[in-house]
Each structure stands twice: as C-alpha cells, then as structure tokens.
C-alpha cells in the first residue's frame, strides 16, 4: 500500500468504526415508515436528526426517486443427503438455466459433484453438478409442479448473519413494490416506504422510476485486501426498461435531481449511464465497484441505511459524500443510538441546504 492510496482513502482500514452490537437492529419496526432519518449534507457534512417521513421536506417537484423492484426469494433450503441422511444447506444465488442454479452449499465437503439432496420429504430434489468459482456449486433441481411455489413453501428468507432473530412475517424483508423474483438479499433502503407514503410523494410531484438489480451475496462479501482497489465484486444481473430510462433522463433534463433509493439502485443506473449522464435501456450483468475517486455519472442524492465497517457499501457512500463526512455521521449516529443495518434506520445524503 503506497502513501497516495492511503491519502485517497483507499486502504480498507480507513473504513473501520466500532459499532456496539446492541445497535444492530434485529427486528423490523411495526410501522415501516417509523424509522429515524439522519440527513447528511453531501458537501458540507452537516447533519440533521429527523424522522423518515420528513424525507418529503428535502424533495422538490420534478425530483426522481429511483427504486430497485427486485423481489427476495426464500433462497435458503435445508435438506438431507439422500445416501447418508446428513443435514445440509443449499443457498440459491443465481439461476443459470431453467432448473440449474449457482448456489452456496454447507458443508461443502459433503456436497461434491454427484451428490443428491432431498428437501421437504421428497417434495424437491437436487443434484450437485459441478464446482465453480469460490467453491460455489451448480445444482439441478428436480420436482413436480411449479418451482417458485415449492420454493415459497420450503425455503427460508436469507436474512443476513448479523440478524439472529427469526422473522415472523416474510413480507417484512420485502419492499412494498417488490416485483421480480431473483434477489438473495433485500434492497433494504426501500423497506421504509409504505404504499401510502409513495402515493404522498407522487402527489407532491416526485417522479418514481423502477429498475431491477437482483442482489447477490457478492455485494456483502467482506473486503479482504488492504488495497481497496484490488477487491473484486461479483457480478449481479440488472435490467433497465426504456420507460425507466426515459423517465430518469427527462427528470434530469428538466432540472430534477436523481435520487437513488439504496446502493443497488445507484449501482444499476451508474452501470448503464453514458459519459454524458444519459441512461440507456439495457440488461446484463454488472460488477461495478464504487469507492472514493469515482465520478458519478447520473446520481445526485442517495437514501440508504447504515452499512457495515470496511464494507464495499460504506466505500460507495464515502465516494458520494466524502469519507470523513460519512465517518463523522456514523459517529454521530452511534452516539444518538440510531439502529444499524438491514432493519435499521435510514440516512439521506443530499445536496439540500441543511
């Protein structure tokens, strides 16, 4: 690691902060929109302690909120090896073909190519086909009926490892606008919105565009390299419709701000924007990794939750707001007992004057 990288905030340790465990939110609030909101001045670093529904005060008619309408699938399957009865787990990552998925398996030693697994007393069967990158397995599923219905019956919601409480209602790990199955994790900034609040914002003249990025676990893979630039992001599939691209482009052209709801929405539109800040309808895979030094092509502001120390997501928000501003904001959030991570409170990184 050279001194230039250290000065630029490109050392992993530059993103460490000490978080008391009791501030990690274990359960969603009864009311989705009852969270607190820490407003952060993008350039000034000034802070304001607000409530989530105060977000409307920082938005202007003509602004465009960009949401990720991916839907989390109950990706965690618990089964038994058919030859030994040993308990195993298969975690769905990405559909490769109709009935072939890339997966994480545990324990890996027991699930080598050729192994067969049964779920739900034989309602679903799986065969391990081959080992691919990072020890992931390609798995073919065998069943009678509709796979999605069987998965909904047998699968568990893939809550992050820092959440130890059971989730009473699967829908609380979905946004109210979730539409397209495919994510291994929720775009959690969107969990704060209710249908009623979305309608209120629409009546206020705030445009709402929907893009799709199926969130993979690679987004949350820890950064192990001291030099941030050497970290490699796993790819995730995304889709931007012509309707969404036109809505976002028109908002930008008319002087509205592009405000991403969550880091996944931000990564999606930054992946598909050209050098002139125009968004294009497209679909494919993106492994974009945003850290300080990145020049944003289209994003103006960001609504997001609080992120893990030394994570790629903390580096992303630092690229938008400045590392020192973000770490100062997180210090304040800890002192004020904000709730952190997936079921926690939100922060709004804005160019509005505080």
ABEGO torsion letter per residue (X at the ends): XBAAAAAAGABAAAABBBBBAAABBABBBABAAABBBBBBBAAAGBBBBBBAAAAAAABBBGBBBBBBABBBBBABBBBBBAAAGBBBBBBBABBABAABBBBBBOBAAABBBGBBBBBGGGABBBBBABBBBGGBBBBBBBBBEBAAAAAAAABBBBBBAABABBBABAAAABBAABABBGBABBBAAAAABBAAAAAAAAAAGBBBBBBBBBBBAAAABBBABABAAABBBBBBBBBBBAAAAAAAAAAAAAGBBBBBBEAAAAAAAAAABBAAGBBBBBBEBBABBBBBGBBBAABABBBBBBBBBGBAAAAAAAAAAEAAAAAAAAAAAAAAGBBBEAABBBBBBBABBX
